[in-house]
Amino acid sequence: MSEHVHLIARLVAREGKEAALAQAVAAIVPAVLEEPGCLVYTAHESRERPGTIVMYEVWESGTALDVHADGANFRALAARFDELLGEPLAIELLRRIA
């Protein structure tokens, strides 16, 4: 199977910050999609837990993901985590099996 890095990130909004979190995430998506090694970067809101943003990401490599995590787009969002998130960011790395 592919050596690409697949992951799901869950961002749970602080009460009253649901719209602000969704806007902050949506604002960086176009720029992140232009980053080297970014193959997929999509944002979804959970139907079961409104205010929970679920990101599905695919990166060419762990190095590309590391560069993203250290880059300006993600850092700009992460700088607002204390304000926007009610729970710590949760990242689940996936291994594609089919």
Backbone as a printed PyTorch tensor [residue, N CA C, xyz], in Angstrom:
tensor([[[  0.8310,  -1.1970,   0.0000],
         [  0.0000,   0.0000,   0.0000],
         [  0.8700,   1.2530,   0.0000]],

        [[  0.2560,   2.3470,  -0.1870],
         [  0.9220,   3.6350,  -0.3060],
         [  1.7280,   3.9920,   0.9330]],

        [[  2.8200,   4.6990,   0.7100],
         [  3.6210,   5.2250,   1.8120],
         [  3.1510,   6.6270,   2.2030]],

        [[  2.0890,   7.0910,   1.5580],
         [  1.5420,   8.3950,   1.9210],
         [  1.0810,   8.3710,   3.3710]],

        [[  1.0780,   9.5310,   3.9930],
         [  0.6120,   9.6670,   5.3720],
         [ -0.8400,  10.1310,   5.3340]],

        [[ -1.7140,   9.3040,   5.8860],
         [ -3.1390,   9.6300,   5.9940],
         [ -3.4320,   9.9190,   7.4680]],

        [[ -4.2620,  10.9100,   7.7240],
         [ -4.6080,  11.1890,   9.1090],
         [ -5.9610,  11.8580,   9.2140]],

        [[ -6.4980,  11.7530,  10.4120],
         [ -7.7040,  12.4820,  10.7890],
         [ -7.3250,  13.3360,  11.9910]],

        [[ -7.6930,  14.5970,  11.9350],
         [ -7.4910,  15.4990,  13.0730],
         [ -8.8640,  15.9610,  13.5440]],

        [[ -9.0620,  15.9450,  14.8580],
         [-10.3290,  16.4020,  15.4350],
         [-10.0810,  17.6460,  16.2710]],

        [[-10.8480,  18.6870,  15.9510],
         [-10.7650,  19.9410,  16.6770],
         [-12.1390,  20.2060,  17.2760]],

        [[-12.2210,  20.2450,  18.5750],
         [-13.4920,  20.4480,  19.2720],
         [-13.5400,  21.8880,  19.7660]],

        [[-14.5430,  22.6070,  19.3010],
         [-14.6530,  24.0310,  19.6190],
         [-15.0140,  24.2560,  21.0850]],

        [[-14.4390,  25.2990,  21.6230],
         [-14.8560,  25.8100,  22.9290],
         [-16.2980,  26.2980,  22.7700]],

        [[-17.0970,  26.1620,  23.8110],
         [-18.4870,  26.6050,  23.7440],
         [-18.5620,  28.0680,  23.3290]],

        [[-19.3830,  28.3330,  22.3310],
         [-19.5340,  29.6790,  21.8050],
         [-18.5370,  30.0340,  20.7180]],

        [[-17.5850,  29.1520,  20.4350],
         [-16.5510,  29.4210,  19.4360],
         [-16.6880,  28.5260,  18.2050]],

        [[-17.8240,  27.8670,  18.0560],
         [-18.0160,  26.9280,  16.9540],
         [-17.8300,  27.5940,  15.5890]],

        [[-18.4980,  28.7150,  15.3780],
         [-18.4050,  29.3990,  14.0860],
         [-16.9970,  29.9510,  13.8590]],

        [[-16.3880,  30.4820,  14.8980],
         [-15.0360,  31.0380,  14.7670],
         [-14.0350,  29.9430,  14.4080]],

        [[-14.1790,  28.7590,  15.0170],
         [-13.2780,  27.6570,  14.6920],
         [-13.4720,  27.2290,  13.2420]],

        [[-14.7180,  27.0590,  12.8320],
         [-14.9880,  26.6490,  11.4540],
         [-14.4130,  27.6590,  10.4690]],

        [[-14.5630,  28.9370,  10.7480],
         [-14.0380,  29.9740,   9.8580],
         [-12.5100,  29.9570,   9.8240]],

        [[-11.8840,  29.7620,  10.9900],
         [-10.4220,  29.7470,  11.0530],
         [ -9.8500,  28.5690,  10.2790]],

        [[-10.4940,  27.4160,  10.4010],
         [-10.0350,  26.2370,   9.6570],
         [-10.2430,  26.4530,   8.1600]],

        [[-11.4370,  26.8710,   7.7860],
         [-11.7380,  27.0780,   6.3600],
         [-10.7990,  28.1010,   5.7310]],

        [[-10.3610,  29.0780,   6.5050],
         [ -9.5030,  30.1370,   5.9740],
         [ -8.1400,  29.6230,   5.5380]],

        [[ -7.6230,  28.5620,   6.1750],
         [ -6.2840,  28.0900,   5.8050],
         [ -6.3000,  26.9920,   4.7480]],

        [[ -7.4530,  26.3920,   4.4890],
         [ -7.5110,  25.2430,   3.5770],
         [ -6.9230,  25.5590,   2.2000]],

        [[ -7.3090,  26.6350,   1.5300],
         [ -6.7410,  26.8770,   0.1910],
         [ -5.2110,  26.9870,   0.1970]],

        [[ -4.6570,  27.6470,   1.1860],
         [ -3.1980,  27.8030,   1.2520],
         [ -2.5120,  26.4780,   1.5580]],

        [[ -3.0970,  25.6870,   2.4480],
         [ -2.4980,  24.3910,   2.7810],
         [ -2.5000,  23.4800,   1.5600]],

        [[ -3.5550,  23.5130,   0.7770],
         [ -3.6160,  22.6830,  -0.4270],
         [ -2.4940,  23.0090,  -1.4130]],

        [[ -1.9040,  24.1860,  -1.3090],
         [ -0.7940,  24.5930,  -2.1680],
         [  0.5670,  24.1990,  -1.5870]],

        [[  0.5900,  23.7080,  -0.3580],
         [  1.8660,  23.3470,   0.2650],
         [  2.4650,  22.1190,  -0.4300]],

        [[  3.7860,  22.0750,  -0.5390],
         [  4.4320,  20.9050,  -1.1390],
         [  4.0740,  19.6300,  -0.3750]],

        [[  3.6780,  18.6130,  -1.1210],
         [  3.3830,  17.3200,  -0.5160],
         [  1.9690,  17.1520,  -0.0010]],

        [[  1.1400,  18.1900,  -0.0810],
         [ -0.2540,  18.0660,   0.3640],
         [ -1.0760,  17.4830,  -0.7780]],

        [[ -1.6700,  16.3320,  -0.5400],
         [ -2.5000,  15.6700,  -1.5510],
         [ -3.9840,  15.8650,  -1.2810]],

        [[ -4.3750,  15.8480,  -0.0060],
         [ -5.7700,  16.0410,   0.4050],
         [ -5.7660,  16.8060,   1.7110]],

        [[ -6.6320,  17.8050,   1.8160],
         [ -6.7720,  18.5680,   3.0590],
         [ -8.2010,  19.0780,   3.0820]],

        [[ -9.0870,  18.3220,   3.7230],
         [-10.5010,  18.6760,   3.7240],
         [-11.0070,  18.8130,   5.1610]],

        [[-11.9520,  19.7110,   5.3330],
         [-12.5320,  19.9840,   6.6500],
         [-14.0110,  19.6360,   6.6270]],

        [[-14.4660,  19.0050,   7.6940],
         [-15.8590,  18.5830,   7.8270],
         [-16.3150,  18.9000,   9.2370]],

        [[-17.6010,  19.1670,   9.4080],
         [-18.1590,  19.2960,  10.7520],
         [-18.9420,  18.0270,  11.0600]],

        [[-18.7400,  17.4980,  12.2430],
         [-19.4360,  16.2950,  12.6750],
         [-20.9340,  16.5560,  12.7650]],

        [[-21.7130,  15.6450,  12.2070],
         [-23.1770,  15.7410,  12.3350],
         [-23.6200,  15.3350,  13.7340]],

        [[-22.8550,  14.4450,  14.3700],
         [-23.2120,  13.9800,  15.7090],
         [-22.7480,  14.9210,  16.8090]],

        [[-21.6660,  15.6450,  16.5550],
         [-21.1110,  16.5740,  17.5410],
         [-20.8750,  17.9230,  16.8770]],

        [[-21.9450,  18.7040,  16.6810],
         [-21.7570,  20.0300,  16.0850],
         [-20.6840,  20.8020,  16.8550]],

        [[-19.8590,  21.5230,  16.1060],
         [-18.7510,  22.2340,  16.7250],
         [-17.4630,  21.4320,  16.7210]],

        [[-17.5460,  20.1750,  16.2690],
         [-16.3510,  19.3520,  16.1230],
         [-15.9700,  19.3200,  14.6530]],

        [[-14.7710,  19.8140,  14.3710],
         [-14.2500,  19.8310,  13.0100],
         [-13.3560,  18.6040,  12.8400]],

        [[-13.6040,  17.8520,  11.7800],
         [-12.8050,  16.6700,  11.4630],
         [-12.0830,  16.9530,  10.1570]],

        [[-10.7710,  16.9170,  10.2340],
         [ -9.9300,  17.1260,   9.0610],
         [ -9.4990,  15.7700,   8.5370]],

        [[ -9.5810,  15.5810,   7.2270],
         [ -9.0010,  14.4000,   6.5950],
         [ -7.8590,  14.9130,   5.7380]],

        [[ -6.6700,  14.3550,   5.9720],
         [ -5.4770,  14.8300,   5.2920],
         [ -4.7020,  13.6580,   4.6990]],

        [[ -4.0970,  13.9000,   3.5490],
         [ -3.1570,  12.9500,   2.9600],
         [ -1.9360,  13.7460,   2.5360]],

        [[ -0.7700,  13.2590,   2.9660],
         [  0.5040,  13.8970,   2.6740],
         [  1.4030,  12.9060,   1.9560]],

        [[  2.2340,  13.4110,   1.0560],
         [  3.1360,  12.5430,   0.3030],
         [  4.0840,  11.7780,   1.2130]],

        [[  4.4460,  12.3840,   2.3480],
         [  5.4230,  11.7650,   3.2410],
         [  5.3120,  12.3590,   4.6330]],

        [[  5.9600,  11.7050,   5.5740],
         [  6.0410,  12.2460,   6.9220],
         [  6.7820,  13.5720,   6.9430]],

        [[  7.7480,  13.7030,   6.0710],
         [  8.4950,  14.9650,   5.9860],
         [  7.5820,  16.1010,   5.5540]],

        [[  6.7340,  15.8570,   4.5590],
         [  5.7980,  16.8940,   4.1000],
         [  4.8460,  17.2920,   5.2230]],

        [[  4.3870,  16.3080,   5.9910],
         [  3.5090,  16.6060,   7.1280],
         [  4.2610,  17.4240,   8.1730]],

        [[  5.5040,  17.0710,   8.4480],
         [  6.3060,  17.8140,   9.4260],
         [  6.5050,  19.2660,   8.9830]],

        [[  6.7640,  19.4540,   7.6990],
         [  6.9350,  20.8170,   7.1740],
         [  5.6360,  21.6000,   7.3420]],

        [[  4.5080,  20.9630,   7.0740],
         [  3.2080,  21.6130,   7.2680],
         [  3.0100,  22.0030,   8.7310]],

        [[  3.2870,  21.0780,   9.6320],
         [  3.0760,  21.3250,  11.0620],
         [  3.9450,  22.4670,  11.5720]],

        [[  5.0730,  22.7010,  10.9140],
         [  5.9960,  23.7680,  11.2840],
         [  5.7780,  25.0350,  10.4710]],

        [[  4.8670,  24.9700,   9.5050],
         [  4.6830,  26.0730,   8.5670],
         [  3.7330,  27.1510,   9.0610]],

        [[  3.7370,  28.2340,   8.3380],
         [  2.9690,  29.4260,   8.7150],
         [  1.4680,  29.1830,   8.7470]],

        [[  0.9360,  28.3920,   7.8150],
         [ -0.5180,  28.1870,   7.7650],
         [ -1.0180,  27.4900,   9.0240]],

        [[ -0.3950,  26.3690,   9.3730],
         [ -0.8330,  25.6530,  10.5660],
         [ -0.5000,  26.4410,  11.8280]],

        [[  0.6530,  27.0730,  11.8730],
         [  1.0240,  27.8450,  13.0690],
         [  0.0300,  28.9690,  13.3280]],

        [[ -0.4850,  29.5940,  12.2720],
         [ -1.4700,  30.6700,  12.4430],
         [ -2.7410,  30.1340,  13.0960]],

        [[ -3.1620,  28.9490,  12.6950],
         [ -4.3300,  28.3380,  13.3120],
         [ -4.0110,  27.8970,  14.7460]],

        [[ -2.8910,  27.2270,  14.9240],
         [ -2.5140,  26.7130,  16.2460],
         [ -2.3680,  27.8340,  17.2650]],

        [[ -1.9760,  29.0140,  16.8240],
         [ -1.8380,  30.1550,  17.7340],
         [ -3.1730,  30.5320,  18.3640]],

        [[ -4.2630,  30.0930,  17.7620],
         [ -5.6060,  30.4170,  18.2730],
         [ -6.2440,  29.2490,  19.0300]],

        [[ -5.5310,  28.1540,  19.1840],
         [ -6.1240,  26.9750,  19.8360],
         [ -6.6150,  27.2690,  21.2490]],

        [[ -5.8710,  28.0260,  22.0480],
         [ -6.3200,  28.3220,  23.4120],
         [ -7.6560,  29.0460,  23.4100]],

        [[ -7.8310,  29.9260,  22.4480],
         [ -9.0730,  30.6880,  22.3170],
         [-10.2150,  29.8340,  21.7610]],

        [[ -9.9220,  28.9740,  20.7910],
         [-10.9660,  28.2970,  20.0220],
         [-11.3170,  26.8930,  20.4810]],

        [[-10.3650,  26.1540,  21.0480],
         [-10.5900,  24.7390,  21.3430],
         [-11.0000,  24.5020,  22.7840]],

        [[-11.9870,  23.6260,  22.9330],
         [-12.4310,  23.2090,  24.2590],
         [-11.7420,  21.9340,  24.7190]],

        [[-11.0570,  21.2590,  23.8000],
         [-10.3200,  20.0270,  24.0810],
         [ -9.0170,  20.0860,  23.2870]],

        [[ -8.0120,  19.3350,  23.7170],
         [ -6.7670,  19.3190,  22.9360],
         [ -7.0000,  18.7450,  21.5330]],

        [[ -6.2350,  19.2450,  20.5810],
         [ -6.2490,  18.7060,  19.2300],
         [ -5.9410,  17.2120,  19.2850]],

        [[ -6.7290,  16.4060,  18.5840],
         [ -6.4990,  14.9600,  18.5370],
         [ -6.1630,  14.5700,  17.1070]],

        [[ -5.0460,  13.8780,  16.9400],
         [ -4.6120,  13.4430,  15.6210],
         [ -4.5170,  11.9190,  15.6190]],

        [[ -5.1330,  11.3190,  14.6100],
         [ -5.0930,   9.8680,  14.4520],
         [ -4.4520,   9.5610,  13.1090]],

        [[ -3.2830,   8.9080,  13.1500],
         [ -2.6130,   8.4880,  11.9230],
         [ -3.2550,   7.1990,  11.4390]],

        [[ -3.4250,   7.0970,  10.1370],
         [ -4.1210,   5.9460,   9.5390],
         [ -3.1670,   5.1640,   8.6540]],

        [[ -3.4500,   3.8880,   8.5130],
         [ -2.7220,   3.0330,   7.5730],
         [ -3.7500,   2.4990,   6.5990]],

        [[ -3.6140,   2.8670,   5.3500],
         [ -4.5600,   2.4320,   4.3300],
         [ -4.4040,   0.9250,   4.0970]],

        [[ -5.5220,   0.2260,   4.1150],
         [ -5.4900,  -1.2220,   3.9160],
         [ -6.2090,  -1.6590,   2.6560]],

        [[ -6.9520,  -0.7620,   2.0430],
         [ -7.6630,  -1.1470,   0.7990],
         [ -7.9270,   0.1040,  -0.0300]]])
